[in-house]
């Protein structure tokens, strides 16, 4: 891996989620909360619609780094905040955009900052990943 500079974008991608994506994730994770697949329940809970699972959003965001790292075992720490949910439209789904850039570098590790948005809305906050460089 070449020398890293703060601000350098190391990975970027769009991930399209559908209601089917949410059902598949529910099956894999065991999180069958109906706000993730039923509009009537989501609305009754005061939500604008069906939400993507926060952990699904978190997972797809960090997975963006794996190609650049070459080995997911180099991820040492990962943390996020959840300021806004991803609303998944029944017909159009939702596209999440992830930009990974270098936030800080020391001798053996780097902090990678993830900017994760749905449209103009930030859906993860303080999304930071500490990675081992060597």
DATASUL-V246092 format. One record per residue. RES is the residue in one letter. PHI is phi as a letter, one per 20 degrees, with the letter a starting at -180 (NA if undefined). OMEGA is omega as a letter, one per 30 degrees, with the letter a starting at -180 (999 if undefined). D_LAST is the distance of its C-alpha to the last C-alpha in Angstrom with 1 decimal. Layout:
((RES/PHI/OMEGA/D_LAST) (RES/PHI/OMEGA/D_LAST))
This chain:
((X/NA/a/8.3) (X/f/l/10.9) (X/g/a/11.5) (X/d/l/12.5) (X/c/l/15.9) (X/g/l/17.6) (X/n/a/19.9) (X/f/l/18.2) (X/e/a/18.9) (X/d/l/16.1) (X/a/l/18.2) (X/b/l/21.9) (X/a/l/24.4) (X/d/l/27.8) (X/c/l/28.6) (X/e/l/32.3) (X/d/l/33.6) (X/c/l/37.0) (X/f/l/39.2) (X/f/l/38.3) (X/g/a/34.6) (X/f/l/35.6) (X/f/l/37.8) (X/f/l/35.1) (X/f/l/32.6) (X/g/l/35.4) (X/f/a/35.9) (X/f/a/32.3) (X/e/a/31.8) (X/n/l/35.3) (X/e/a/35.9) (X/d/l/39.4) (X/g/a/40.4) (X/f/l/43.0) (X/f/a/41.8) (X/e/l/39.1) (X/b/a/41.8) (X/c/l/45.3) (X/f/a/46.5) (X/f/l/49.5) (X/f/l/47.6) (X/g/a/45.0) (X/f/l/48.0) (X/f/l/49.9) (X/e/l/46.9) (X/n/a/47.1) (X/e/a/44.2) (X/f/a/44.5) (X/r/a/43.6) (X/f/a/41.3) (X/d/l/37.8) (X/f/l/34.5) (X/f/l/32.8) (X/g/a/30.5) (X/f/l/27.9) (X/f/l/28.2) (X/f/l/27.6) (X/f/a/24.6) (X/f/a/23.1) (X/f/l/23.8) (X/f/a/22.2) (X/f/l/18.8) (X/f/l/19.0) (X/g/a/19.1) (X/f/a/15.3) (X/g/l/14.7) (X/f/l/15.5) (X/f/a/13.1) (X/f/a/10.1) (X/n/a/11.4) (X/a/a/11.0) (X/f/l/12.8) (X/f/l/11.3) (X/e/l/8.4) (X/f/a/11.4) (X/e/a/12.1) (X/b/l/15.4) (X/b/l/17.9) (X/b/l/21.3) (X/b/l/24.2) (X/d/a/27.9) (X/d/a/30.5) (X/f/a/33.0) (X/b/l/34.6) (X/e/l/34.9) (X/e/l/34.7) (X/e/a/38.2) (X/d/a/38.5) (X/f/a/41.8) (X/f/a/43.7) (X/e/a/44.3) (X/e/a/41.6) (X/m/l/38.6) (X/b/l/35.9) (X/d/l/33.0) (X/d/a/29.9) (X/d/a/27.9) (X/c/l/24.2) (X/c/a/22.4) (X/d/l/18.7) (X/c/a/18.0) (X/f/l/15.7) (X/d/l/17.4) (X/a/a/15.5) (X/c/l/12.4) (X/c/a/11.5) (X/f/a/9.3) (X/d/a/6.4) (X/c/l/7.9) (X/c/l/10.4) (X/d/l/13.8) (X/d/l/15.0) (X/e/l/18.8) (X/d/l/20.8) (X/d/a/24.3) (X/c/a/26.3) (X/c/l/29.9) (X/c/a/32.9) (X/m/l/35.2) (X/e/a/35.2) (X/e/l/34.4) (X/f/a/31.1) (X/d/l/30.8) (X/c/l/27.6) (X/d/a/27.3) (X/l/l/24.5) (X/f/a/22.1) (X/c/a/18.7) (X/c/l/15.4) (X/e/a/12.6) (X/c/l/9.2) (X/e/a/5.8) (X/e/a/3.8) (X/c/999/0.0))
